[in-house]
Amino acid sequence: MVYEMRTYTTPAGMAPVLGKLSGDIARGIRGDEYGKLEGYWITEIGPLNQVMHLWSYDDLIHRDERRAALGQNPRWHSEYLSQALPLILRQDIRLMNAARPLTPPEKEGNVYEYRTYRCKTAKAAEWIKHALEALPTREKYSKIVGLFSTIAGQPNEVSHIWAYESLNHRAEARAAAAADPDWQAFLKKGGPLLEEMHSTVMLPTPASPLK
């Protein structure tokens, strides 16, 4: 399984318009025939005026085939792209492998956080190894949705998605984890492997499978 995180930057205030257009029109055209939509969000904290959407494919060949087929769909061009393209200033993608299966939260109505870490050269696999060992400790406080290693877009990168009931829950969970000696032990091993850390808080759109 290969995952693709697509990030589209819009003019100020237009991300909700693009998100609604995707839900109202694009979903009906695409369904899951051209790749499976896992989540669709609008950024709330961090880089603004962006929509982020996560897709899954069987493998890279399947992705290429499905995207080529979508490009041949006349409705995709006439009904969706004709309205969406004027709203998109920039497109960025990450192709990723999952370090553990994507796990939707048990309840809906969540706030999501997407964290991307740039590791020191050739250290991403080592960081993921430590992270997997430490996840039982971290998940005492909140559940992880996905843990990924980037295979294209940015080298030496890992990323992870977390679900929280609210921003207050996020603050409480992170404070509790930070005070846990077992999590502190992971930070001592994993922290020195990182060069950069970025965080984006995202809100799911009504059409997002992850809510």
ABEGO torsion letter per residue (X at the ends): XBBBBBBBBBBBGAAAAAAAAAAAAAAAAAEAAAEBBABBBBBABEBBGBBBBBBBBABAAAAAAAAAAAAABAAAAAAAAAAAAAABABBBBBBBBBABBBBBBABBGBBBBBBBBBBBBGAAAAAAAAAAAAAAAAAAABBBABBBBBABGBBGBBBBBBBBABAAAAAAAAAAAAABAAAAAAAAAAAAABABBBBBBBBBBAABABX
